[in-house]
Amino acid sequence: MTNEIIDHAKDKMKQSLGSLQRELAHIRAGRANASLLDRIQVEYYGASTPLNQLASVTVPEARVLMITPFDKTILKDIEKSIYESDLGITPANDGAVIRLVIPMLTEERRRELVKDMGKYIESAKVAIRNIRRDAMDAVKKQEKAKEITEDDRKSLEKDIQNATDDAVKEADRLASVKEKELLDL
């Protein structure tokens, strides 16, 4: 039961870090990355469908994304969805593929993105700390129910804190990698 608490907490912390990684991948760093298009939905035969299910996305150059639809008749729909998205990039449609040229970021915009990134990092850390709190509460309940001893509780709390510290360090590492990517262009 007690190892289950720690395993569950570690699993939840990994999920929080995974979510943070996905959020950071969506931050545009001035170079082409297919994950920029993950949130784009295209109206296809009356259903909202993810772009990556309707087209292949390749990176032919460092700052260019090329979208090749499986069905050429939906080029206009894909183009419209990109226009309406929050990407801020104008698609170039040549009748066969759509090209997105990722503009270079200004120094001011990079600093703004790093600042915005801080919000994602902080919310991930809050989630990790909430997971720690829930795990600590579960351990305390076990002690009250006489399922574990006081020494076991202290040992488990130490393990939970170590897992929390590791997860926070990983969040900081992810942040520094993304910050370096944003500022070193």
N, C-alpha and C positions, 0 to 999 in steps of 0.2 A: 504493500500500500504506500509506504513512504517513498520508495524509489519511483513509484508511479507519479507522485506529486512532482518530483524533480524532473522526471522525463517529460511530463506534460508541460511543465513550465519551460523547459528548454525547447520543446517543440513549438510552443506558442511564440517564444522569443525568435526562433528561426523564421517563423511565418512573418513576424513584424519586420525582421531584417529583409526578407524577400520582398515584402511590400515596399519597403524603403528603396530597395534596389530598382524595382519597377518604376517608382516615382522619379528617381534620379535619372533613369534611362530616358524619360520623356523630356527632360530639360535639354533644350537645343544648345549644342556647344559649338556651332559654327562648322561642324563637319557632318557629313551624311551618315545617318544611322536609321536602319529600317524600322526600329522600334518607335520612331517619331510618328509613324502612321498607325500604330496599334489601336488607337482610340477612334480612328475614322470609321464611320458607318456609312454604307452606301445603300440607297433605296433600290432594291433589286426585286422586280416582280412583286411589288407591294410589301416586301419584308425588309427590315433594316438588317443589313448583313455586314460583318466586318470586312474591311478592304482586303485583308490578307487571305480571305477565302475566295475572292473574286479575281485576284491578280497576283502575279509574282512581283516582288520588289527587289531590285538589285541596286548595287552601288558601283556604277561603272567608273566613277572618279571620286576623289576625296570629298567633294562638296556637291555631288549630284546623286539624286535618287531617281531611278527609272522604274516606272510602274507599267507592267505589260499585262493588260487584262486577258483573261482566258476567253472572254466573249467580247469581241471588238465593239458590239453594239452598246456596251455600257460605258464607253469612254467619257461621254458627256456627263453621265451620272457621277462617275468617279471625280471628274473635274469639278462638278458642282459641289460635291461633298467636301472636297479639299478647300474650295473657296469659302464655304460656310463654316469650316472648322476654325479653331483658335491657333492654327499653325502660323499664320501670317506670311505664308509663302505662296506666290502666284504660280500655278501650274502652267506648263507649256505643253499643249496638245498638238502633236504632229499628225494625227489621224491613225497612228498605229500604237504609239506609246505616249505616256505622260512623263515629262521630266520636271523634277523639282530641283532648282538650284538653291542651295542653302547659302544665304548671304553671310558674309563675314560679320562678326559681332563687334560693335564698338566697345571700347574700354568701359564706358559708362554702363552699357547693357550687360557686359560680363559681370560687373560688380553687383548690378541689380539681381542677376540670376543667382549669384553666390548668396546674396541676402535672402532671396526667396527659398533657396535650397536649405537655409538654416531652419526655416519653418518645418520642412519635412523631417529634418534630423531631430528637431526638438519633439515633434509629435511621435516619432518612433521611440525616442527615449522615454517619453511619458508612458507609452504603451508597454514598454519593457518594465518600467517601474511598477505599473499596475499589475502586471503578471507576477512580479516578485511579491507584491503585497498580497495577492490572492493565494500564492503558494505558502507564504508565511502564515496566513490565517488558517489554511488547511492543516498545517503542521501543529499550530497551537490548539486547534480543535481536537486533533488526535491525542495531544498530551492531556487535555481536559477529560477526554473520554477514557483515559488510562490505557490507550493503545500503545503509547510509546513513553519512554522515560524522559526526564528533563535533559539528561545528557544526549539522548537521541535527538531531541528537539533542537538543542544547540548545534549539534553536528549537522543536522539537516538545514538549519537556518544558514549556517556557514556555507554549505554547498549551494544553496539557493542564491546567496549573495555573490559567490564566485561566478555562478552562471550569469547572473545579472551584470557583473563587472565585465565579463567576457563579451556579452552582447552589446553593451554600451561602447566598449573599445572597438568592436567590429563596425558599429554605426559611425563612430568617429573616423575609422579607417576609410569606409565607403565615402564619407563626406570629403575627406582630404584628397582622395583620388579624383573625385568629380570636380572639386575646387581647382585642383592642379590642371585638370583637363580644360576647365573654363578659362583660367587665367593665363595658361601657357600657349596660347594660339599664336 
